[in-house]
Amino acid sequence: MAEWIGLVGVLAGALIAFGGQYLLRRTERQERNDTLLLEQFALIVALSEDYRNRVWEERNQVASGVVHAWDLGAYRLAEARLRVLSRDPSLVAAPEALHEAGGHLGKTWRLTPSDQAAVDNAWRAHRAAINQFVAASSQVLRRRTIPALLRPAPEPGTAEES
């Protein structure tokens, strides 16, 4: 009988150790994903603000050719990372609206820079899209800060699983 009690103790200890390791890895993975997500949010906002600044510089003749030199590749990479890291439905529309507003601002500025009203409208729409993106990002981050142990396990095959 003592052997059985010892065997049960060893099995219980092993299960506790493996369970602890699993929970620790899961928590670390979620923290890493949350950090990457925050970086992409911040990068998109920073690049969007840089874009606005470059348009302002050209509009006010402080500099020339700076809009053309904006890092579109970094912006697209941040958008792609964001799509991979979060499939949150509330976050799907905000980056698309920001992308469209940025494209409209650039198009308006390049094609009709003398039409101040059109450029101003595009300028305001881009600011509103940035603010909408920041609000949506903040909501996603607040929801994701629930302690990892209280969240249900991600479904197999989802981006959150890896």
SERO-4910 file (N, C-alpha, C, O; in steps of 0.05 Angstrom, whole numbers):
BEGIN
 pado doro    nc1    nc2    nc3   cac1   cac2   cac3    cc1    cc2    cc3    oc1    oc2    oc3
  Met    A     16    -24      0      0      0      0     17     25      0     10     45    -13
  Ala    A     39     25     14     57     48     15     68     54    -12     73     78    -19
  Glu    A     73     33    -28     83     38    -55     64     53    -72     71     71    -87
  Trp    A     38     47    -69     18     61    -85     16     90    -77     12    108    -94
  Ile    A     18     95    -51     17    123    -42     41    138    -53     38    161    -61
  Gly    A     64    126    -52     88    139    -63     85    144    -93     93    165   -103
  Leu    A     74    124   -107     70    127   -136     51    150   -142     55    166   -161
  Val    A     29    151   -128      9    172   -131     22    199   -125     17    219   -139
  Gly    A     39    201   -105     52    226    -98     71    235   -120     72    259   -127
  Val    A     86    216   -131    104    222   -153     89    232   -177     96    252   -190
  Leu    A     67    218   -184     51    227   -207     38    254   -203     37    271   -221
  Ala    A     28    259   -178     17    285   -172     38    307   -174     32    329   -185
  Gly    A     61    302   -164     83    321   -166     91    327   -194     95    350   -202
  Ala    A     92    306   -211     99    310   -239     77    326   -253     83    344   -269
  Leu    A     52    320   -248     30    335   -260     31    365   -252     26    382   -268
  Ile    A     36    370   -227     38    398   -217     61    412   -231     58    435   -240
  Ala    A     84    399   -233    107    411   -246    102    417   -276    107    438   -286
  Phe    A     91    397   -290     85    401   -319     63    422   -323     65    438   -341
  Gly    A     43    422   -305     22    442   -307     33    470   -302     25    489   -316
  Gly    A     51    473   -283     63    499   -277     80    508   -301     79    532   -308
  Gln    A     95    490   -313    111    498   -336     93    506   -360     99    526   -373
  Tyr    A     71    492   -364     53    499   -385     41    527   -381     40    543   -399
  Leu    A     32    532   -356     20    558   -351     41    581   -353     34    602   -363
  Leu    A     65    576   -345     86    596   -347     93    601   -376     95    625   -384
  Arg    A     96    581   -392    101    585   -421     78    600   -435     83    618   -451
  Arg    A     54    592   -428     31    605   -440     30    635   -432     25    652   -449
  Thr    A     35    641   -407     36    669   -398     58    685   -412     53    707   -420
  Glu    A     82    673   -414    104    687   -427     98    692   -456    104    713   -467
  Arg    A     86    672   -470     79    675   -498     58    697   -502     60    713   -520
  Gln    A     38    698   -484     18    719   -486     30    747   -481     23    766   -494
  Glu    A     48    749   -461     61    774   -456     78    783   -480     79    807   -486
  Arg    A     92    764   -492    108    771   -516     90    781   -539     96    800   -552
  Asn    A     67    767   -543     49    775   -564     37    803   -558     34    819   -576
  Asp    A     30    808   -533     19    834   -525     40    856   -530     33    878   -539
  Thr    A     65    851   -524     86    870   -528     90    876   -558     92    899   -566
  Leu    A     90    855   -574     92    859   -603     68    875   -614     71    892   -631
  Leu    A     45    869   -604     21    883   -612     22    913   -605     16    930   -622
  Leu    A     31    919   -581     34    946   -573     54    961   -590     50    984   -598
  Glu    A     76    947   -597     97    959   -614     85    966   -642     91    987   -653
  Gln    A     68    949   -653     56    954   -679     37    977   -678     36    994   -696
  Phe    A     21    978   -656      2   1001   -653     18   1027   -652     12   1046   -667
  Ala    A     39   1027   -636     55   1052   -633     69   1059   -659     70   1083   -666
  Leu    A     79   1039   -673     92   1045   -699     73   1056   -720     81   1075   -734
  Ile    A     49   1045   -721     30   1056   -741     22   1085   -734     21   1102   -751
  Val    A     18   1090   -708     11   1118   -700     35   1136   -706     31   1158   -716
  Ala    A     59   1128   -699     83   1145   -703     87   1150   -733     93   1173   -740
  Leu    A     84   1130   -749     88   1134   -778     66   1151   -790     71   1167   -808
  Ser    A     42   1149   -780     20   1166   -789     24   1195   -781     19   1213   -797
  Glu    A     34   1199   -757     40   1226   -748     63   1238   -764     63   1261   -771
  Asp    A     83   1221   -770    105   1230   -786     96   1238   -814    105   1258   -825
  Tyr    A     78   1223   -826     66   1228   -852     53   1256   -852     56   1272   -869
  Arg    A     36   1260   -831     22   1286   -828     42   1309   -826     39   1330   -839
  Asn    A     63   1304   -811     84   1325   -808     97   1331   -835    102   1354   -841
  Arg    A    102   1311   -850    115   1315   -876     96   1330   -895    105   1348   -910
  Val    A     70   1323   -895     51   1338   -912     51   1367   -903     50   1386   -919
  Trp    A     50   1372   -876     50   1399   -866     75   1414   -875     73   1437   -884
  Glu    A     98   1402   -874    123   1415   -882    122   1423   -912    131   1445   -919
  Glu    A    111   1405   -929    109   1413   -957     88   1434   -962     92   1452   -978
  Arg    A     66   1432   -948     44   1452   -951     54   1480   -943     48   1500   -956
  Asn    A     71   1481   -922     80   1507   -913    108   1514   -924    121   1532   -915
  Gln    A    116   1499   -944    141   1504   -958    165   1505   -940    184   1521   -944
  Val    A    165   1488   -919    188   1486   -901    208   1467   -913    232   1470   -910
  Ala    A    198   1447   -927    215   1427   -940    201   1418   -966    177   1422   -969
  Ser    A    216   1405   -983    204   1394  -1007    214   1365  -1011    236   1358  -1005
  Gly    A    196   1349  -1022    202   1321  -1028    202   1303  -1003    209   1280  -1005
  Val    A    193   1313   -980    194   1297   -956    171   1277   -955    174   1255   -943
  Val    A    148   1283   -967    126   1264   -968    134   1240   -985    128   1217   -978
  His    A    147   1245  -1007    157   1224  -1024    177   1205  -1009    178   1182  -1015
  Ala    A    192   1217   -991    213   1202   -977    202   1187   -952    217   1173   -938
  Trp    A    176   1189   -947    163   1176   -924    166   1146   -926    165   1135   -949
  Asp    A    170   1132   -904    176   1103   -904    150   1087   -906    140   1077   -886
  Leu    A    139   1084   -930    115   1069   -934    119   1039   -928    101   1026   -919
  Gly    A    143   1029   -934    148   1001   -928    146    994   -899    135    973   -892
  Ala    A    156   1011   -881    154   1006   -853    124   1007   -844    116    991   -827
  Tyr    A    109   1025   -855     81   1027   -849     66   1001   -857     50    990   -842
  Arg    A     71    992   -881     58    967   -891     66    943   -874     50    926   -869
  Leu    A     91    942   -866    101    920   -850     87    920   -822     79    899   -812
  Ala    A     84    944   -811     70    946   -785     40    938   -788     29    924   -770
  Glu    A     28    946   -810      0    938   -815     -2    907   -817    -20    895   -806
  Ala    A     16    895   -832     16    866   -836     20    852   -809      6    832   -803
  Arg    A     39    861   -793     43    849   -767     18    851   -750     11    833   -735
  Leu    A      6    874   -751    -19    878   -736    -40    858   -744    -54    847   -726
  Arg    A    -44    854   -769    -64    835   -779    -57    807   -770    -76    791   -763
  Val    A    -32    800   -769    -24    773   -760    -27    770   -730    -36    749   -721
  Leu    A    -20    790   -715    -21    788   -686    -49    790   -674    -53    778   -652
  Ser    A    -67    804   -686    -93    808   -674   -115    805   -695   -115    818   -716
  Arg    A   -133    787   -690   -156    784   -707   -181    795   -693   -204    787   -699
  Asp    A   -177    812   -674   -198    824   -659   -217    840   -678   -207    857   -692
  Pro    A   -243    833   -678   -261    846   -697   -263    876   -694   -267    891   -713
  Ser    A   -259    886   -669   -261    915   -665   -237    929   -677   -237    954   -680
  Leu    A   -216    914   -683   -191    927   -693   -189    924   -723   -169    934   -734
  Val    A   -207    911   -736   -205    907   -765   -210    933   -780   -195    939   -799
  Ala    A   -230    948   -772   -238    972   -788   -220    996   -783   -215   1011   -802
  Ala    A   -209    999   -759   -193   1023   -753   -168   1025   -770   -163   1047   -781
  Pro    A   -151   1004   -773   -128   1007   -791   -135   1012   -820   -121   1026   -834
  Glu    A   -157    999   -829   -166   1003   -856   -174   1032   -861   -168   1044   -881
  Ala    A   -189   1043   -841   -197   1071   -844   -173   1090   -843   -173   1110   -858
  Leu    A   -154   1084   -826   -130   1100   -825   -114   1099   -851   -104   1119   -861
  His    A   -112   1075   -862    -98   1071   -888   -112   1087   -910    -99   1101   -926
  Glu    A   -138   1085   -911   -153   1100   -932   -151   1130   -928   -148   1145   -948
  Ala    A   -153   1139   -903   -151   1168   -898   -123   1178   -905   -120   1200   -916
  Gly    A   -102   1163   -900    -75   1171   -907    -72   1171   -938    -59   1189   -949
  Gly    A    -83   1151   -951    -82   1151   -980    -97   1175   -992    -88   1187  -1012
  His    A   -120   1181   -981   -136   1203   -991   -121   1230   -986   -121   1247  -1003
  Leu    A   -108   1233   -963    -93   1257   -957    -70   1260   -977    -65   1281   -988
  Gly    A    -56   1238   -982    -33   1239  -1001    -43   1245  -1029    -30   1261  -1044
  Lys    A    -64   1233  -1037    -75   1237  -1064    -85   1266  -1067    -79   1279  -1087
  Thr    A    -99   1276  -1047   -109   1303  -1049    -85   1323  -1049    -86   1342  -1065
  Trp    A    -65   1318  -1033    -42   1336  -1032    -27   1336  -1058    -18   1357  -1067
  Arg    A    -23   1312  -1070     -7   1310  -1094    -23   1321  -1119    -11   1334  -1136
  Leu    A    -48   1315  -1120    -63   1322  -1144    -75   1350  -1144    -77   1364  -1165
  Thr    A    -84   1360  -1120    -96   1386  -1119    -86   1402  -1095   -101   1409  -1077
  Pro    A    -60   1407  -1094    -49   1422  -1070    -60   1450  -1068    -59   1462  -1046
  Ser    A    -69   1462  -1090    -79   1489  -1089   -108   1490  -1078   -117   1512  -1070
  Asp    A   -122   1468  -1078   -149   1467  -1067   -147   1464  -1036   -148   1442  -1026
  Gln    A   -144   1486  -1023   -140   1486   -994   -163   1473   -978   -158   1459   -959
  Ala    A   -187   1476   -987   -210   1464   -974   -209   1434   -975   -214   1420   -955
  Ala    A   -202   1423   -998   -201   1394  -1001   -178   1383   -985   -181   1362   -972
  Val    A   -155   1396   -985   -132   1387   -970   -139   1389   -940   -132   1370   -925
  Asp    A   -151   1410   -931   -159   1413   -903   -178   1391   -894   -176   1380   -872
  Asn    A   -198   1385   -912   -217   1363   -905   -203   1336   -903   -208   1321   -884
  Ala    A   -185   1331   -921   -169   1306   -920   -151   1306   -895   -148   1285   -883
  Trp    A   -140   1329   -888   -123   1332   -865   -139   1325   -839   -129   1310   -822
  Arg    A   -163   1336   -837   -180   1331   -814   -189   1302   -813   -190   1290   -791
  Ala    A   -196   1291   -836   -204   1263   -837   -182   1244   -828   -186   1224   -815
  His    A   -157   1251   -836   -134   1234   -828   -130   1236   -798   -125   1216   -785
  Arg    A   -133   1260   -786   -130   1263   -757   -152   1246   -743   -146   1233   -723
  Ala    A   -176   1247   -753   -198   1232   -741   -193   1202   -743   -199   1187   -724
  Ala    A   -181   1193   -765   -175   1165   -768   -153   1156   -749   -154   1134   -738
  Ile    A   -133   1174   -745   -112   1167   -725   -125   1165   -697   -118   1146   -683
  Asn    A   -142   1184   -690   -155   1183   -664   -172   1158   -661   -173   1146   -639
  Gln    A   -186   1150   -682   -202   1126   -681   -184   1101   -678   -191   1083   -663
  Phe    A   -162   1100   -692   -143   1078   -689   -132   1076   -661   -130   1055   -650
  Val    A   -125   1099   -649   -114   1099   -622   -135   1089   -602   -129   1074   -584
  Ala    A   -160   1098   -606   -182   1089   -588   -186   1059   -591   -189   1045   -570
  Ala    A   -187   1048   -615   -191   1020   -619   -168   1004   -608   -171    983   -596
  Ser    A   -143   1014   -612   -119   1000   -602   -120    999   -571   -113    979   -559
  Ser    A   -128   1021   -559   -129   1023   -530   -149   1003   -519   -144    990   -499
  Gln    A   -172   1000   -532   -192    981   -523   -182    953   -525   -186    937   -507
  Val    A   -168    946   -547   -157    919   -550   -137    913   -529   -136    892   -517
  Leu    A   -119    933   -523    -99    928   -503   -111    925   -475   -101    909   -459
  Arg    A   -132    941   -469   -144    938   -443   -157    910   -440   -155    898   -418
  Arg    A   -169    900   -461   -182    874   -459   -160    852   -457   -165    832   -443
  Arg    A   -137    856   -469   -116    836   -469   -100    836   -443    -85    818   -438
  Thr    A   -104    856   -426    -89    857   -401   -102    840   -379    -92    840   -356
  Ile    A   -124    826   -385   -135    807   -366   -113    787   -360   -100    777   -379
  Pro    A   -109    780   -335    -88    761   -329    -90    735   -347   -112    725   -350
  Ala    A    -68    726   -357    -68    704   -376    -80    679   -364    -92    663   -378
  Leu    A    -78    675   -338    -89    651   -326   -120    651   -326   -132    630   -324
  Leu    A   -132    674   -328   -161    676   -327   -173    673   -355   -197    669   -358
  Arg    A   -157    676   -376   -166    674   -404   -169    644   -411   -153    628   -402
  Pro    A   -188    638   -428   -190    611   -439   -167    606   -458   -156    624   -469
  Ala    A   -159    581   -461   -137    574   -478   -145    581   -507   -168    577   -515
  Pro    A   -126    590   -523   -132    596   -551   -138    571   -566   -128    549   -560
  Glu    A   -155    574   -587   -163    550   -602   -139    542   -620   -125    560   -630
  Pro    A   -136    517   -625   -114    507   -642   -116    520   -670   -137    522   -681
  Gly    A    -93    528   -680    -91    539   -707    -95    569   -708    -94    581   -730
  Thr    A   -100    583   -686   -104    612   -686    -77    625   -682    -58    612   -673
  Ala    A    -76    651   -689    -51    666   -686    -43    669   -657    -19    670   -651
  Glu    A    -62    669   -639    -56    672   -610    -44    647   -599    -31    649   -577
  Glu    A    -47    625   -612    -37    600   -601     -6    599   -601      6    588   -583
  Ser    A      6    610   -622     35    607   -625     50    626   -608     75    626   -609
***
